[in-house]
Amino acid sequence: MAEAASAPSPSRAVTGDSEFDRDTAVVRREPGVYDIDLSAGWTILGAVNGGYLLAVLGRALGDALPHPDPFTVSAHYLTASRPGPAVIRTETVRTGRTLSTGQASLFQYDDEGNEVERIRVLASYGDLAGLPDDVRTTAKPPAIPPYEQCFGPADGPDPLKGDSAITDRLLLKLDPATVGWAIGQPSGKGEMRAWFGLADGRDADPLSLLLAVDALPPTAFEMGLKGWVPTVELTTHIRHRPAPGPLRVAITTRNLAGGFLEEDAEVWDSEDRLVAQSRQLARVRLA
């Protein structure tokens, strides 16, 4: 069992009644069409966080498809999303007994009033509660110091220039071995590890796991690079419904080439179960 202090929360929110739930809620306009107002609370340096967008489209697909839980979600980020009104259009691709597959796109209007597609998703949904309990794995939870020995945004100066509103909505405590970038001493390794939770104490569920895989600072920071690292493509696999308590997220990059890098993420719950995995391709700005 993981050793961790409980994240402090003066009033613990419950699933369905938290800021995350309110800000990812979609309104069905007609079958397959949903409206949402993307919240500015989930932005990083003015850009809407990719994991938050994934959760928004994941919620729309969860309403449109007959199965309740995302199993695999692959997203291509086409243009940068911004806070404000958006419309989501979904389409059911196939419905089976154990899995259903659908696609969804999120659109906004540009300054000239033209509709612009921001993100396109292809996803398969199933029922996590119906999966067998047999687990055969060589994967091991990341070794992260206890919660109280790790560092969050309030534990030092913010090394990023600009507003990152999302940090106020997360309980993020970074492994000290992966925060050298914050004091101008990056390790040179493409690694980032942290305890993760929502600031209002809401426990994780399959939908919030879509946020968790893209909520840590980029591994590029610990490789000595700075600036925005926009996601090009992100594929997430949800493996298990997480147990209550803080999550551990570990992200690694093995290869940066041609101005692109990959980030491989694992998310582990309080019962040492691998509950989500992801890989994303992202662009970096080289000096």
N, C-alpha and C positions, 0 to 999 in steps of 0.2 A: 504493500500500500504506500502511496506517495506521502512524503512528509511535507506538510504545508500548514501554515497558519490560515485560519478562516479570514477571507477578505472582509474588512470592516464595512458594514452597511447599516446606517441608522434605521432604515425602513426597507425591508426586503420586498422587492417587487416579485410578482408571480407571472408565469407565462400567460400571455394574453392580456396582461394589464401592466405593461412596462413601456418605457420610452422606445425601445427597440420595436416592440409590437406596433405601437402607434405610428412610428415613422416608416414602417415597411407595409402598413395596411394599404390595400388596394381596393378601389370601388368598382364593382362590375357595372359597366355602362350597358353592355349587351353581351350575349354569349361570345366569349373569346376576346373581348375588349375591356380593358381596365384603365382607370385613371388613378394617378397618384401625384402628390406634391412632394418632390424630392427634398428632404430636409437639409438645411445648411449645417445641421449639427453633426453630420457624418462626412465632413470635408477635411482634406489635408492640403494645406497651401492653396485653398480655394477650389480644389478639384474634388468631386464626389468620390468617395472611397469605392474601389472596385468590389470589395467584399460586401459592402452595404448594397450595392446595385445587384449583386448576385442573389442576395437574400430577397430583395424586392421582386425580381423576376421569379425566384423560387417560390415565393408566396402566391404569385399569380398562377403559376403552373400547378401548384398544389390545389388550387381551386378548380382549375380547368380539367385536370386529369382525375381518373377514378381512384388511383392509389394515393396514400397520404404522404409518403416520405421520399425525399430525393435520394437516389442511389448514386447517380453520376450526373454531373452538370458541367457542360463544356461551353465556355463563353468566349466570344471574340469581341474585343472592345474596339469599336470602329471610330468613334469620335468622342472627345471629352464631354462627359455629362456635367451639368451645372445645377445648382439648386433651383427648384421651381417646378411648374407643371410638366407632366410627362404622360404619355399614353403607352400602354403595353398591349400588343396584339399577340394572341396565342393561337396555336394550331395543334390539334391532336394528330400525331403521325401514325401511331399504332396503339391499340389496346389489346393486351393479352391477359392471361389469368394471373400471372405473378408480377408482370412488369407492364407499364404503359409508357409510351414515349411521346414527347411533345416538343415544340419549339416556340420560342417567344422572342420578340424584339421590342425594345424600348425606343420611343421617338420623342424628340423635342423640336421646338421651332427655333430657327436661328434669328439673327437681328433683322433679316429681310422678310421674315414670316414664312420661310420655306421649312417644310418638315425634314428633319435630319434623323437618320437612324444612329443611335448611340451605341447599342450593344445588342448582339444576337446570341441566343442560347439554344442549345439542343440538350435535352435532359431525359433521363429515364427514371421513373418513380416506381416504388414498390411499398412493401409493408415491413419495416424493420422488426416489428414484433413477431413476425412469422418466420424469421430466419433461424436455422438450427444453431445450437450452442457450441458445436464442435469448432475448436480453434487450434490450428497448427501453424506456428509462426516462429521465425527467428528474430523478429523485430523486438526491440527493447525500449522501454520508456527513456526519454532523455534525462541525463543526470543534471538537475537544476538545483541550486542551493535552496534552502527553505525560503518561503515567501518573504519573511521579514528581513532576509539578508540580500534581497534583490532590489533593484532600483526602478522607480517610476518617474514620471514627468516632474513631480513635485520635489524630487530628491536632488535636483541640481539645475543649473541654467539650461534653457532650451537651446540646443545648438542649431535648430532650424529657424530660418528667417521667414516670418509669415505666420498666419494663423492656422492652427491645426485643431479645429473644434472637436474632432473625433476623440481626442485624448481625454476630454471631460466626460465622455460616455463609456469609457473603458476602465477596468482595473487591470492595468498592465504593469507587471514587474519583471524587468529584464535581468537575465543572468549577468552578473558582473563581468564574466569573461567575454561578453559580447557587447559591451558598452564603451570600448575604447574610443570609438568614433565620436562620442559625445564630448570628450575632453581633448579632441585633436590627436588621439593616439590610437588609430585603428589597428587591429591585430594583423590585417592583411588576409585573414581567413573569411571565406564567404559563409559565415554562420550567424544565426540569430536565434536566441532561445528566451522564453518568457513564460511566466504564469499569466493566464488570461481569464478575464471575466467581464461581465457588464457592471457598470458603476452602480446601478440601482439594485444589484444583488440578484437579479433574475437568473435562474439556473439555465444552463445551456440546453438546447434542443437541436434537432437536425438542421433547422433553418439558421440558427445562430452559428452553427459550425461553418456555414458558407461565408460568414463574416470573419470568423476566427482565422481562417487560412490566409487572409490578406490584410490583417490588422497590425502586424508588427512592422517596425522600421525595416526598410529594404536591406538585404544582405550586402548590397553595394556600398552602404555606408561603412561597414566593417572592412571593406576592401579598399577604403581610402577614396571613394568617389562621393560626390555631393550632388544635390539637386533632385529634381523630380525623376522618378523611375516608373514611367507609365506602363501598365500591363497591356500586352498585345493579345494574349490568349491565356485562359485559366481553366483548367479541368480539375474538378473536385470529386472525390469519391467519399460518400458517407458510409461508414462500415457498421456503426452501432449507435443506438440511442444513448447519449452520455449520461452517466450517473451524476447526481447533484454534487456540487463543489467546483473548485477552480480547475481549469484545464491547463495542460502544459503544451506549448507549441514549440516545435523545433524546425528551423528552416535552414537549408544548406544550398549553396551554389558551388558547383564543381567546374563550370566552364563559362567564361566570359570571352566572347569572340565577335568581332565585327559590329560592336556596339549593342549586342544583345546578350542577355544572360538568362539562365533558368533558375527558378527557385522551387525546390522540393520541400514540401511541408508535411509534417506529421502532427496530429493532435491527439493527445492522450487524456483520458478522464481520471477522476479521483480513485478509480478502481483498477488503474494500470491497464486499461483497455485502449487499443488503438481505435479511435472513433472516427477519424477522418484523415484523408491523405489528399495532397494536391500537387500539381506541377503547373507552373506558369512560365511563360516567356515574356520578358520585359526588356524595354529599351533603356540604355544608359547614355548619359552624356559624358564622353571622354574628354579630358583636358587636351 
